[in-house]
Amino acid sequence: MMRVKILGSGCAKCNQLYDAVKEVIAKEGINAVVEKVEDIQQIMAYNVMSTPALVVDEKVLSKGRIPSYDEIRELLTAKPQGCCCGTHGSKEKNSGGCCS
């Protein structure tokens, strides 16, 4: 399951991004849980200085704006870069050889 976080102080734009992400998840049938993060210390831990910010599986994908419906859908459905074991084509970290 995908973990999505909306970083922001609770301002109108932060709430708009939260609602937009929830809408995309519902309409596209994406298996995800959405969480609002309003604590400034937690937000700063992501090195985000302008909100709202969209974080998917601990990676900041957007900050300081509200992406369009299509962009949110693309961000939430993009295939991860690299391979399943994190070795990016090298078998040295994974003796099981998931990468080729």
N, C-alpha and C positions, 0 to 999 in steps of 0.2 A: 504494500500500500504506500502510495506517495504521501509525503508530509509537506504541506504547504503552509508557509507563515506569511502573514501580512505585518510588516513592521511599520509602526506609526503611533503617534500620540493620541489617536482617537479623533483626529480632525475629520472634516467632511470628506476630503479626498481619500483618506485612509479607509473610511467606511465605504466609499464608492468602489475602491479597489477590492475590498473584502466581498462586497455584494457581487461585483463583476466576476470574480474568481468562483464564487459559489454558483453563479448562474452557468458558467462554462462547464464546471464539473457536473452539474445536474443535467444539462442538455446533452453533453457529449458522453455521459456515462463513465466518467473517469473515476477510478478507484482511488480516492484521496481523502485526507482529513485536513481541514483548514483551521488554523489557529491565529488569533490576533496577538501580537506582541506589542505592548504599549510601554513597557519598562525601558527607560532611556539607557540604562546600563546594558541591558540585553541587546538593544538596538545597536549601541556603539560597539558591542562585541563582533558584529558583522561588518564593521568599518563603514557603516552607512551614515552619511551626514545629511542627506535629503530624503524625506519620506513623502509619500508612501514607498515602501520597497516590497518586492515580491521575492520570497525565498522558497526554492523547491529542493527538497532533500538536502538542506543545509548549504545550498549554493545560491547566492544573490543573482537573480536574473534580470531584475529591473529595479530602478530607484529614481525617485523624484518626479514620477509621472504615473498616469493611469494608462496602461496599454489598451489597445482596442480589443474587442472580443476575439477577432481572428488571431491577433498576436498572443493573447493569453492562451488560446487553444493550442497554438503552435509551441509555446513555451512548455505547456503541460504535457504535450504528447510527443515531444522531440525524443529521439532515440539517444541514449547516453553515448558519449564519445569514448573511444577505447574499447576494451573488452571486459568480460565479466570478472576476471581475476585481477584487473588493474595493472597488468604487465604490458599492455599495449603491443601485443604481438610476440613478446618474449616469453619463453617457457621457464626461465630461470627461477621465478618466484613461486611457480605452481607446478609441482612435479606431476600433477594430474593432466597437464597439457590441455587446458580448456581453450587456449589460444593457438592459432595456427598461422 
